């Protein structure tokens, strides 16, 4: 089931709403929570959901700590 993000919706929440949100996500399996997080990342960073960008390993260097 693909998730749909409504970019026009925003509302302030109280602390008690955060507790309700936490219990909602805790009622889902870990796999479902990770799928939702993957979808939200793909929307936020504008990449296809099942094809995340690769890390440019030429930019990063490894070296020993002194």
DAVENWO-V878550 format. One record per residue. RES is the residue in one small letter. PSI is psi in radians with two decimals (* if undefined). OMEGA is omega in degrees with one decimal (* if undefined). D_CENTER is the distance of its C-alpha to the mean C-alpha in Angstrom with 1 decimal. Layout:
# DAVENWO-V878550
<<RES:PSI:OMEGA:D_CENTER> <RES:PSI:OMEGA:D_CENTER>>
This chain:
# DAVENWO-V878550
<<x:1.96:178.9:16.0> <x:2.52:178.3:13.8> <x:2.67:-179.8:11.8> <x:2.22:180.0:13.1> <x:2.14:176.7:11.8> <x:1.79:-176.5:14.9> <x:-0.24:-178.2:14.9> <x:-0.20:-175.1:18.3> <x:2.34:173.4:17.5> <x:2.36:173.4:17.3> <x:2.64:178.5:19.3> <x:2.55:179.5:20.0> <x:2.67:173.3:19.5> <x:2.95:-179.4:21.8> <x:-0.68:-179.6:21.2> <x:-0.53:176.0:22.4> <x:-0.62:177.8:19.7> <x:-0.66:177.5:17.0> <x:-0.73:177.4:18.9> <x:-0.71:179.1:18.9> <x:-0.73:179.0:15.1> <x:-0.81:-179.2:14.9> <x:-0.56:176.5:17.5> <x:-0.86:-177.9:16.0> <x:-0.53:176.5:12.9> <x:-0.42:179.2:15.3> <x:-0.22:178.1:17.4> <x:2.74:179.0:15.0> <x:2.82:178.8:15.1> <x:-0.69:-180.0:12.9> <x:-0.72:178.9:12.5> <x:-0.70:179.1:11.5> <x:-0.69:179.1:8.8> <x:-0.65:175.9:7.4> <x:-0.74:178.8:8.2> <x:-0.74:178.8:6.4> <x:-0.71:177.6:2.9> <x:-0.75:178.8:4.8> <x:-0.81:-178.5:6.3> <x:-0.66:175.5:4.4> <x:-0.73:-178.9:4.3> <x:-0.63:177.6:7.7> <x:-0.77:-176.8:8.8> <x:-0.66:-176.4:8.4> <x:0.12:171.9:10.0> <x:1.00:172.1:12.2> <x:2.74:179.5:12.5> <x:2.46:-172.4:13.3> <x:-0.74:-176.2:10.8> <x:0.34:179.3:12.9> <x:1.24:-179.0:14.2> <x:2.71:179.5:12.1> <x:2.60:-179.9:14.5> <x:2.62:177.7:16.7> <x:2.24:177.6:17.4> <x:1.68:-176.1:20.8> <x:-0.19:176.9:22.8> <x:-0.34:-178.1:25.8> <x:-0.57:-177.3:24.4> <x:2.52:179.9:23.9> <x:2.53:175.3:27.0> <x:2.47:176.5:27.7> <x:2.74:-179.2:30.6> <x:2.52:175.5:32.3> <x:2.54:-179.6:32.2> <x:*:*:35.6>>
